[in-house]
Amino acid sequence: MLAVYAAGYVITEPEAAQAAAMPPAAPTLPPGTYRDGIYLGEGTGPFGSVFVTVAIHGGRIASVWINQTTTTFPSQVIAGLPDQAVRTQARTIDAASGATASSAAFVAAIRSAIAQARS
C-alpha cells in the first residue's frame, strides 16, 4: 500500500520526481566538526562501487582521493568530484554529466568516510 501511495505521489508531484532522480545529497555539516585523520569510504550504486580516502585536517576536509572504482564507467568521468568535495566541504556535489549513478556512489562513499570523522 505504501508503494502505491509513493508512486502516486511521485507522479503527481513533479518536484518529488525530480528529487527522486537526483543523487543523494552529501551530508551538510558545519566546518570544523570532523576529527582529524584519514578515513576510507565506500559507496555502491547500480553500476558498481566507488572507494575513496578522505583526509581531514584542522576539522575540515583537506583532500579526497578516488582509490578504486568498479563502475561500468571509467573513473575519469567522476575525476573532478574530489575537488568539488574539498571546495564545498561536501555540502554540494554536482553529478557528473552522463555518470549520475557513479556520482551517487561517490557521494555515498564520501558520506561513509565523513561518518567516521564526526566528532
N, C-alpha and C positions, 0 to 999 in steps of 0.2 A: 504494500500500500504506500509506503514511504517513497519507493522508487517511482511509482506512478505520479505522486504529488511532485516530486523533484523534477521529473521530466516535463510535466505540465508547466511548472514554474519557469524552467529554462526556456521553454518555447514561448511563453507569454511575456517574459521579462527580458528584453534584448540585452540589458546590462549584465544580467546573470549569465547569459550565453557567452558573452564576450569574456567575462571573468573566468568562466569555466575553461575557455580555450587558452588562456594565458598561463604561463608557468607560474608556480607559486612564488610569492614574493620572499625575498630573503628577510631574515629577522630584523626588526627595527629596534636597535638598542642604542642608547646614548654612548658617545665615545668615552673611552676610559673605564668601561665596565668589564673588561676582559683581563684574565690573568696572563701575564707574560709567559711565553713558551712557544713550542712548536706543536701543532695539532694536525692529525690526519683526519680526513673526512671522505666518506663515500656516498655517492648519490646514484640511484638507479632509476632509469626511465624505460619506456617500452622498447627502445632500440639499443640498450646496453647501459654500462655504468661509467662514471667519471670518478677518479680518485684524485684528491687534492691534498696539498700541505699548506697550512696557514700559519704564518709566523706573527705572533703578537709581541709588540714592543711598546712599552710605555702605555699599556692598556688599549692600544689601537692596533688595527690590522696593518702590519708593516709590509708583508709580502704574501702573495698567493701563487702557488705553482700547481699546474696540472701534472700529476705524476704519470698517469696512465688513463687511457680510455679504451673501453671495449664496445664503443658505439659503432653503428654501421657507417657513420660519417667520420671522415678524418678529423683528428683533433685540431687541425688548422682552422676549421670553421668556428671554433669557440676560443681560439687563441687570445682574443682581445678581452675576454671576460675577466681574467685575473686582474688586469689593470683597472677595470671598472670597479671590481670589488674593493680594491685598495682605495681608489679615488673616492668612492661613495661610502666607504666603510660598510659595504654590503647592504646598504639601505635600499639601493635601486640597482638592479642589474637588468639591462635590456637584453632580450632574447636575440641571438644571432640569427640573421635572416636565413631561412631555409634549414635551420637546425633548432627548432623550438624544443624538441624533446631532449636533445643533447644539452641545450641551455638549462632546461628544467633539472636535468640530472646534475649539472654543475651547481646550480643554486642549492639543491638538496645536499650536495657534498659540502658546500660552504656552511650550511646550517648545521650539519653534523659536526664539523670541526669547531664552529663557534660555540655550540652547546657545551663542548668540553672546556672551553675557555672562560665560561661565565664565572664571575666571582661569587 
